[in-house]
Amino acid sequence: MDHPDLSTIDVLAPNFKKRLSGVTATVVRLVPLQARDIAIAAVAPALPPHVPQVPMRALLTMSREGPSGARVWHARRNSEMLAGILLKRVLGKRLKLLFTSASQRRHTRYSKWLIGQMDHVISTSRRTAEYLERPSDVILHGIDLTGFAPAGDRAGLRARMGLPAGPLIGCFGRIRAQKGTGDFVKAMIEVLPEFPGACAIVMGRATEKHRAYERGLREQVLAAGLEDRILFKPEVPVHEIADWYRALDLFVAPQRWEGFGLTPLEAMACGVPVVATRVGAFEELVVPGRTGALIAPQDVGAMAGAVRGYLENPAEMLLQGEDARAHAVARFDIAGEAAAITAIYRKLLAG
């Protein structure tokens, strides 16, 4: 892979983890878009080749200054904030330190110290901003509205994917208790027997630590006699996920805790209404009664009730799916997110 010349780069976006994560997905989505307007590169061990990037080892030998003087170092994790501080204070690189916070919990003393060293901070939601002890700019995540769009022929898509004719309810993401996967499974075990044609999909990966949890969920489904109607599917590559949303009638985001959470946006952009818990940024994404429903986390009864309401009224479910797409288009185009962040880069470089 050809790497951009670091001497021409104004903004560095570190991504120090190899495995897929929300932060990694954000970098992969935003950096190529931002590169159209500003000289930016990710700093990462491994990212898709379409993302402008430089190897981590290049940081040690890069010039002290960038083309505009100081460079912007845009961190999204503690380890990346620390690296920026060391590059600036130990190696003498001229950097403006920027941090994006997605956490919705009290920060440790160590995290507070790191955040305190930053020149500027972005929050991914209003709730996230409330946990910071300093001002921040709130910039909600956006979505690629071209890549995530409704299916022209949902029935044909399902047939090609080997999926049931429907109604189809989905829950995508890491399989673990924190993500509420078990709450979703319990709600589906309660609801599906009332609607003989309906099926559910649990799609995602359980890491080694959570394999026993996943096995327990599968055993619950088997004991309920619903193994042909609650389907466990493996995690798919990022470029395939949109088809899985398009195939759905309804999406459930059952998280017990979340930093931001892109899945409701991805579903809505594909024309699918969302039942979501009141965590992360979900209350800022979903409009109750128009694009979906909001429920308390870990409330299996409320989740089952919300799903039941949609299955009893498919016309309303279809209408809310149309409104969900319109809402995503009006408010959550990723181009707007990229532009807002790039404007902050320019202010820091000018300053």
N, C-alpha and C positions, 0 to 999 in steps of 0.2 A: 504494500500500500504506500502511495506517495503521501508524505506528510507536508502540511503547509510550512513555510519558512517562519519560524517563531519571531524573527525580527520584524515581521509585518503584522503581527497579531496584537490587537488592542485588548481583547477580553479572553480570559482563560476560564473554562467551566470544568472543574475537576469532577471526576466520577470514579472513585477509587474501588468500587465493588465490581467483581466480575459477573456475579449472578444477577438475574433479572430482579428488579425492585421498582417501586414507584419512582424513586429518584432517577434511576437509570432510564426508565421510560420517559420521564420528563426531559432529560438531557437529549435523548434520541429524537424526541419530537421537536424540541425547540431550537437546538443549535443549528441544524440545516436551514431552518426558516430564518433565524436571526442572521445567518451568514450572508444573506442577500443584502443586508443593510449595514452590517458592521463586521470588522475583521475579528472573528471569534473562532476559537477551536476548543474542543473538549480535551481534557487531559485524562487518559484512561488506559487501563491494561487491555481492554477489548471492547470495541463497539462496532456496530455494523459499518461497512465501508463507506456508506453514503454520508456519514457524519464526519465533518472536518475535525481532525484530532491529531494530537501530538503525543508521543510516548512519555511516560512519567519521568524517565531518565533525562529527558531533554531539559527539565526544569533546573537541573544543577548547573548547566552550562549556558542557559539562555542569557541574553544581554541584560544588563541592569535595568535598562529602560526600553519601553516599547516605542512604536512610531509616534505616539502622541505624548510621550513622556512616561507617566505612570501607566501601568496596565491595570485592568479590573480583574480581580480574582473572585469568581462567583461560587461560593461554597454552599452546599446543601446538607452537609453532615458535619458532626464534630471533628472527625479526622481531617476533613478538608479545610475547616477553619484553622485547625492547628497547623496544618501544612502551610497555609497562607501566612500565618503569623511567623513561622520559622523562616520562610523564604524572605519575608520582609525584614525581620529583625536580626536574624543570624547571617543570612547570605546577602543582605543589603539590596534586594530587588525592590524597585519602586512599584509598589502595589497599592491599589485602593481595594479594601476588603469589603465584600458584600456577602451577606448570608440570607438565604431564604429559609424561613421557619415554617414547618408544617405541623409541629407538635402541639397537642392540646392537653398538656399536663404541666405541672410545676417542673421547672428546670432544676437540675442539680446545681450545686455551687460551681462545679467545673464548667458546665454548659453556660451558666450565667457569665462566668469570667470570659469564656471564649466569645460569647455574643457581645460582651462589653468592649472587646477589642476591635469590633467591626466598624467600618466607616459608615455603613448604611445597612438597613435590614428590611426585608420584604416578608410579609405574612401571606399565607395562602388562603386565609379566611378571617373574618372578623373575630371568631372565637379564638383562633390561634393568636391573634394580636393581643387579646386580653391576657394571655399568659406571659407576655414579654414585659420586662420592666424598663422599656425604652420605646420611643416612637417607632413605627414601621409603616411602610406603604402596603396596603392590602391589594393584592393582585390575584384574583381567582384564576385557577387553571382553565384553559380552553381545550377545544377538541378539534381535530381535523375533520371538518364537515364534509369533505369530499370522500375521504376514506371511510368515515362512519356515516352512512346514509341508508335510508330505508330500502328494502328489497322491492324490486318491481314486481316480482312474482314469488311471494313467500311460499306458496304451496309447491311450486316447482323447485325452489331452493331446498326445501325440506326433503323432497323426493331425491334430489341429487345427493344430499348428505346422509340419506338413510335414516331420517328422523320421522317420528310419528306425525300423523296429520294434524294433531293438536286438539285442544288448546295446549300450549307449551309454556311452562314457567321455568325460568333459568336463574341460577345463582353461580357466578363465576368468581374465581379468586383462590387464594391460598386456603387449603383445608386445615383449619385449626379452630379451637374454641373461640379465640379472640375475634376471628372473622365471622362468628355466628353461624358457621356451617351446620352445626348440630341443631341450632334453633330452626333453621330452614328445613332440615330433614324432618324434625318433629312436626312442624306445621304442615308439611306435605303429607305426612302419614295421617294427620287428622283430616285434611281437606280432600285429598284425591279420591277416597272411597265414595264421596258424595257426587263426584263428577267422572263417570266411567270413561269418558273420552280423553280426559286430561292427563298429561305426563309432566314430569319435572326433570331438569338436568342439573346435576352438580358437576361443575367443571373446574379443574385446578389441580395443583400438586401439593401433596403432603410431604414435607421434609422428613428426614429420618426420625426426628424428635416427635413428630405428630402422626407417624404411621399407625400406631396403636389406636389413636383417636379415630382415624379414618376407618380402620377395621371395625371399630365399635359402631360407627354409623352404618356401615354396610350390613352388619348383623341386625341392627334395628330394622332396616328396610326388609331384609330377608324374613325376619320374624313377623313382620306385618303383611307378608305376601305381596309386596309391591316392587319386587326386584325388576319386573318388566316395565314399571311405570316411573320409578325414580332411578334415573340412569346416571351412573358415574362415568365421566369422560375425562381423559387425560388433558393436561395443559397443552394448548396449541401455540405455535409461533405467533408473534405480534401481528404479522401481516395476514393471518387467517382469522383472527378473533372477531372481526366485524361481521363475517357471515354467520357466526353463532348468535350474535345479538339479533341480526336481521331475521333469523328463523323463529324468534320468540314472539309470543303474544304479550308476555308480562315478565318483568325482571324484578328480582328481590335482592336488595342489598342489606343483609341481616347483621352487619357488623356490631360488635359490642363496644369496640373502640376503633377509631380511625383518625389518621392525621388529616387527610383531605378526602381521598376516595374518588377515583375517576370513573369507576364502573357505572354509576347512575348516569353520568354525562354521556358515556359511550352508548349506553342503551337508549337514552332519549334521542340522541342524534340519529339513531337507527330507527326512530319512530316507534319506540317501545315504552309504555308507561312503567313507572318504577314504584315499588313499595320499599321504602328505606327507613332505617332506624334514625333517630335524632342524634347522630354522632358526626364527627368530622365536619365537613362543609355541606352535608346533605340538606340541612335546613335552608341553605343558601342556593341550592341547586334545584330542588324539587318543589313545585307549587302544588300543595294539597288540593285535590278536587279538580285540578286542571292538567297536571302532568304526572300525577301519581298520588301516593299517600305516605304520610309520615307516622311512625309508631315509636314507642319507647323501646330501647334496646332490651333484649332478653325476654320480651313479652311474646311468647309463642302464641298465646291466644289471640292477641291483637294482630299478629302477622297472619295467622290462619283466617281471621275475620276479614282482613283487608283483601287477601287473595280470593276468598270466597265471594266477596262483593263483586270483584271483577269477573269471575267466572260465571256469576249469575246474570251479568249484564254485559255481554260481549260487544254490543254496540257502543256502550260508554267506554269500554276498554279500547276499542278502535279509535274513537274520537280523541281520547286522551293521548293515544299514541301520536296522532297527527299534531295535537297541540304541543306534545313533548318535543317533536322535531322543530316546530316553529320557535319554541322557547330556546332551544339550543342554538338555532341559527341567529336569533336576535341578540343573545347575550353571551354565548360561549364559543365564539370562533377563536381558534388558537392564534390566528393572526393578531387579534387584539391583545392577547396575553404577551406575545412576542414583542409587539410594538411598545407596550407599557414597560417591559423590562429593559428593552433597548434604550428607551428614553432615560432610564436611571443610569445605565452605563454611560451615556453621553454626558450627563450631569457630573458624574464622578470623574470622567476623563477631563472635562472642562475645568473642574474644580482643582 
